[in-house]
Amino acid sequence: MQHHNLPTEDLKTYGIIDEDLTFSKKLSADDIQKFMSGYTIVADNNKNRATFQLTDNNTQLKVIFLERDKSLSEILRTSKEKVQYTDIKELTKSPDKWNIEKKAFIFDKEHGKIVEFDFIKNATSLTAIIADKKDMQELNRYKIELQKLKNFLYDKIDQYPQIAKEISNDIDIVSREIGSVNNISGDEKQMAKSGNSKIELNVNDKDLYEDANQMIEDEEQQQEEKRKFKR
């Protein structure tokens, strides 16, 4: 692979390529190909997260540092017991971002793995999986997190007028999911009053996580595909 235009010193600094200018063995051939095509590499370490993206015809490396409110090891450990919610904030302010992402980590018992969902990009899938748990306490926890995100976004509209439309779109997504949660809660309460606690959801229970993962993959292909690169 040709490297003469790549920012090799920066790539070596972050361990993306080695001293002999070959890509790290922690990256698959598919990861490398997509990285060279403009996709983003995501590196996680405890509370810290960094994203790496080649720009300007692969001559520059864009690096963004972020921080979680919880360590990744804690999230992975406790998510096996219940859904974990976490905020990821960008450490350096940017004029075209509002510097936060909200994530949910859910343990997929059937496949024995933990799946990460973004509150905005994977909103429909996340709500369906939370609802499928048929746990009012968990549903209320999720609603509280949605409301926190909505309040945060409202606060940012005046601060970032240049991207107010994009923030408004995200608020619409969050509001829609809050409405869905309210409908589910109302249906479940009505079922309980009538003596029938079984509630049928408009989701494919058997393939729920497969459907969610496919939706995530499709969304990321349309925007930017994130690949884990642990150092």
C-alpha positions as CSV (number, residue, x, y, z in Angstrom):
1,M,0.0,0.0,0.0
2,Q,1.3,3.5,-0.9
3,H,2.1,5.7,2.1
4,H,3.8,8.7,0.5
5,N,0.8,11.1,1.0
6,L,-0.2,9.7,4.4
7,P,0.6,11.7,7.6
8,T,2.9,8.8,8.7
9,E,4.4,10.5,11.8
10,D,0.9,11.2,13.2
11,L,-0.2,7.6,12.4
12,K,2.9,6.2,14.1
13,T,2.3,8.4,17.2
14,Y,-1.1,6.9,17.7
15,G,-0.1,3.3,16.9
16,I,-2.2,3.1,13.7
17,I,0.9,2.2,11.7
18,D,4.2,0.7,12.9
19,E,7.8,1.9,12.4
20,D,8.1,-0.1,9.2
21,L,5.0,1.8,7.8
22,T,2.7,-1.3,7.9
23,F,-0.7,-0.9,9.5
24,S,-1.1,-2.3,13.1
25,K,-2.0,-6.0,13.2
26,K,-4.9,-4.9,15.5
27,L,-6.6,-3.6,12.3
28,S,-8.2,-6.0,9.9
29,A,-7.8,-5.6,6.1
30,D,-11.4,-4.4,6.0
31,D,-10.7,-1.8,8.8
32,I,-7.7,-0.5,6.8
33,Q,-9.6,-0.3,3.5
34,K,-12.4,1.6,5.1
35,F,-10.1,3.9,7.1
36,M,-8.3,4.8,3.8
37,S,-11.7,5.5,2.3
38,G,-12.6,8.1,5.0
39,Y,-14.2,6.0,7.7
40,T,-13.4,6.5,11.4
41,I,-11.3,4.4,13.7
42,V,-12.5,4.5,17.4
43,A,-10.1,3.7,20.2
44,D,-11.4,3.1,23.7
45,N,-9.4,3.0,27.0
46,N,-11.3,3.2,30.3
47,K,-13.1,6.6,30.3
48,N,-11.2,7.9,27.3
49,R,-12.2,7.6,23.7
50,A,-10.4,8.9,20.6
51,T,-11.5,8.9,17.0
52,F,-9.1,9.0,14.0
53,Q,-10.1,10.0,10.4
54,L,-8.0,10.7,7.3
55,T,-8.9,14.0,5.6
56,D,-7.7,16.2,2.8
57,N,-7.1,13.3,0.4
58,N,-5.6,11.3,3.1
59,T,-2.9,13.8,3.8
60,Q,-4.1,14.9,7.3
61,L,-5.2,12.9,10.4
62,K,-8.2,14.3,12.3
63,V,-8.0,13.3,15.9
64,I,-10.8,13.9,18.4
65,F,-10.5,13.1,22.1
66,L,-13.6,12.3,24.2
67,E,-14.3,11.2,27.7
68,R,-17.0,9.0,29.2
69,D,-18.7,9.6,32.6
70,K,-17.9,6.0,33.4
71,S,-15.0,3.7,32.6
72,L,-15.5,1.2,29.8
73,S,-14.5,-1.7,32.0
74,E,-17.2,-0.7,34.6
75,I,-19.8,-0.3,31.8
76,L,-19.0,-3.8,30.3
77,R,-19.1,-5.4,33.7
78,T,-22.3,-3.9,35.0
79,S,-24.2,-4.1,31.6
80,K,-24.5,-7.9,32.2
81,E,-26.8,-7.0,35.1
82,K,-28.8,-4.2,33.7
83,V,-28.7,-1.6,30.8
84,Q,-25.9,0.9,31.2
85,Y,-26.3,4.5,30.0
86,T,-23.3,6.8,29.5
87,D,-22.5,10.2,28.2
88,I,-19.4,10.8,26.0
89,K,-18.2,14.4,25.9
90,E,-15.6,15.9,23.5
91,L,-12.7,17.4,25.4
92,T,-12.0,20.1,22.9
93,K,-14.9,22.3,21.9
94,S,-15.7,22.6,18.3
95,P,-17.8,25.3,16.6
96,D,-19.9,22.8,14.7
97,K,-20.6,20.3,17.4
98,W,-22.4,20.3,20.7
99,N,-19.9,18.0,22.3
100,I,-21.9,15.0,23.6
101,E,-23.0,11.6,22.7
102,K,-25.4,9.4,24.8
103,K,-25.0,5.7,24.6
104,A,-26.7,2.6,25.9
105,F,-24.9,-0.7,26.5
106,I,-27.1,-3.8,26.5
107,F,-26.1,-7.4,27.1
108,D,-27.4,-9.8,24.4
109,K,-27.9,-13.0,26.4
110,E,-28.6,-15.1,23.3
111,H,-25.3,-14.3,21.7
112,G,-23.3,-13.6,24.9
113,K,-22.1,-10.1,23.8
114,I,-22.6,-6.5,24.7
115,V,-24.1,-4.2,22.1
116,E,-23.6,-0.4,22.0
117,F,-26.5,1.8,20.9
118,D,-26.5,5.5,20.1
119,F,-29.5,7.4,21.4
120,I,-29.8,9.3,18.1
121,K,-28.5,7.0,15.4
122,N,-30.0,3.8,16.8
123,A,-33.1,5.4,18.4
124,T,-35.8,3.1,17.0
125,S,-33.8,-0.1,17.7
126,L,-32.9,1.0,21.2
127,T,-36.5,1.8,22.2
128,A,-37.7,-1.6,20.8
129,I,-35.1,-3.6,22.8
130,I,-35.8,-1.6,26.0
131,A,-39.6,-2.1,25.5
132,D,-39.1,-5.9,24.8
133,K,-37.7,-6.3,28.3
134,K,-41.2,-5.6,29.6
135,D,-39.7,-4.0,32.7
136,M,-41.4,-0.8,33.8
137,Q,-38.5,0.2,36.0
138,E,-36.1,-0.1,33.1
139,L,-38.5,1.7,30.8
140,N,-38.7,4.6,33.3
141,R,-34.9,4.7,33.5
142,Y,-34.7,4.9,29.7
143,K,-37.3,7.7,29.7
144,I,-35.3,9.7,32.2
145,E,-32.2,9.4,30.1
146,L,-34.1,10.5,27.0
147,Q,-35.5,13.5,28.8
148,K,-31.9,14.5,30.0
149,L,-30.7,14.4,26.4
150,K,-33.7,16.4,25.2
151,N,-33.1,19.1,27.9
152,F,-29.4,19.2,26.9
153,L,-30.2,19.6,23.2
154,Y,-32.7,22.5,24.0
155,D,-29.9,24.3,25.9
156,K,-27.6,24.0,23.0
157,I,-29.8,25.5,20.3
158,D,-29.1,29.1,21.3
159,Q,-25.4,28.4,21.8
160,Y,-25.0,26.9,18.3
161,P,-27.3,28.8,16.0
162,Q,-25.3,27.7,13.0
163,I,-26.4,24.1,13.5
164,A,-29.8,24.8,15.1
165,K,-31.6,22.8,12.4
166,E,-29.5,19.7,13.0
167,I,-30.0,20.0,16.8
168,S,-33.8,20.4,16.2
169,N,-33.8,17.2,14.1
170,D,-32.2,15.4,17.0
171,I,-34.7,16.8,19.4
172,D,-37.5,15.5,17.1
173,I,-36.0,12.0,17.3
174,V,-35.7,12.1,21.1
175,S,-39.3,13.5,21.4
176,R,-40.6,10.7,19.2
177,E,-38.9,8.0,21.4
178,I,-40.3,9.6,24.5
179,G,-43.7,9.5,22.9
180,S,-43.2,5.8,22.1
181,V,-42.2,5.1,25.7
182,N,-45.2,6.9,27.0
183,N,-47.5,4.8,24.7
184,I,-45.9,1.6,25.8
185,S,-46.2,2.5,29.5
186,G,-49.8,3.4,29.0
187,D,-50.6,0.2,27.3
188,E,-48.9,-1.9,29.9
189,K,-50.7,-0.1,32.7
190,Q,-54.0,-0.7,30.9
191,M,-53.2,-4.4,30.6
192,A,-52.4,-4.6,34.3
193,K,-55.7,-3.0,35.2
194,S,-57.6,-5.5,33.0
195,G,-55.8,-8.4,34.7
196,N,-53.7,-9.3,31.7
197,S,-50.0,-8.2,32.0
198,K,-49.0,-9.7,28.7
199,I,-48.3,-7.0,26.1
200,E,-47.5,-7.7,22.4
201,L,-45.0,-5.3,20.9
202,N,-44.6,-4.4,17.3
203,V,-41.1,-6.0,17.1
204,N,-39.6,-9.3,15.9
205,D,-38.6,-10.8,19.3
206,K,-36.7,-13.7,17.8
207,D,-34.5,-11.6,15.6
208,L,-34.5,-8.4,17.7
209,Y,-30.8,-8.0,18.1
210,E,-30.1,-9.2,14.6
211,D,-32.5,-6.5,13.2
212,A,-31.0,-3.9,15.5
213,N,-27.4,-4.7,14.4
214,Q,-28.4,-4.6,10.8
215,M,-30.0,-1.2,11.3
216,I,-26.9,0.1,13.1
217,E,-24.7,-1.2,10.2
218,D,-26.9,0.4,7.6
219,E,-26.9,3.7,9.5
220,E,-23.2,3.7,9.9
221,Q,-22.6,2.9,6.3
222,Q,-24.6,5.9,5.3
223,Q,-22.8,8.2,7.7
224,E,-19.5,6.9,9.1
225,E,-18.6,3.3,10.1
226,K,-16.9,3.0,13.4
227,R,-14.3,0.2,14.1
228,K,-12.9,-0.6,17.5
229,F,-9.2,-0.3,17.7
230,K,-8.0,-1.0,21.3
231,R,-4.5,0.0,22.1
